Amino acid sequence: MNIKHLTPLLLSSLLLSACDKQTPEASCSSEAAYTLISQTIIDAVEKKTSDEKYTDTGEFIFDKAKIRASLGQLQIAVESVRTTKEDPNSSKKFCSGVLKVTIPASMLADADQAKGLQNKSKISEDARELDIDNNINVFTKKDFEYSVQPTDDGKELYVESENTLWVSLLNDIASSALLKPILEVKKAEQIRQNAQEKQEVENLKQEAEASKLEAERLSALQEKQEADQLKQDLLAKQAVIAPEQSADNNQMQQQEVAKYKAKDALDEANKQINIVWKSATKNTRAVLLSEQRKWLKQRENECERKASIEEPDNSIVQETIKLYCMAAMTNERTDTLKQKIASIP
């Protein structure tokens, strides 16, 4: 909706009367008309910017002194002025010209940065939407229409113009430039908060992983203790009946003991390689998974073949050979795995 600003040039007429002993000239190209056009636009922008409030608290966003200081840097001029019509029944004149507003480059840059922080379009794009031309920091609009008319006593001058588009654009520039430091503080706080939340999530992940590893360690320890107890019980029983057994039975007991020791060796080797494997990152494990599966099959096949060759008849001795073989290969693989994990970025 267009808003017309109709304001008497009281201050300007007084200054002209006091200094030049002249009344304001009722001309389209008079300095009094230019001054009043500029002042009405500035006043309208100042009011619009001053009225902006925070939606959550209802407090005013901008300090009026800062608004005035900011708007005081604008340069407003009317060029290529022509009188388009004169009312024969009154002293009113209708005018047209090119309205040019020059914005300080630093203010324009601050406004664009603030709009960028809000993911909004640049000032130049907004001006294009309003059909206002833009060249770097100078904004112009042709066919700017206004009217001038003196009062009956000729002491005051009225200027009437449609400033809605300019008030909208200049308010956007002024409020965005003033808002920049506020937005930068909020942005920095958001970055800090995001970093803190990310670190908290990472800490929770590390704590969960540590708890999981500790639970696995305790479970493995419990299993080993139970196996040790069973072995001790078996050895105790064997010690009781040993005097009554034949030499063959004694040899069999020794072979069983050897097999348990071989199993212990393999259990310890498997424990160590699992620790190394779990210490790798998820991506590293994905890279090595296929190779690790291939190695497990190789270990099973090679040790089974070695045991069957070295002891084809005695199944207990054959199992013992296989277990020691698997333990040895596992220890070698653990060292190799450490090197491979360290070499993968």
Helices and strands as residue ranges (DSSP letters): E 4-8, H 10-20, H 31-50, H 64-71, E 75-86, E 93-102, H 105-117, H 123-129, E 133-135, E 138-150, E 157-162, H 164-241, G 242-244, H 247-279, H 282-310, H 315-343
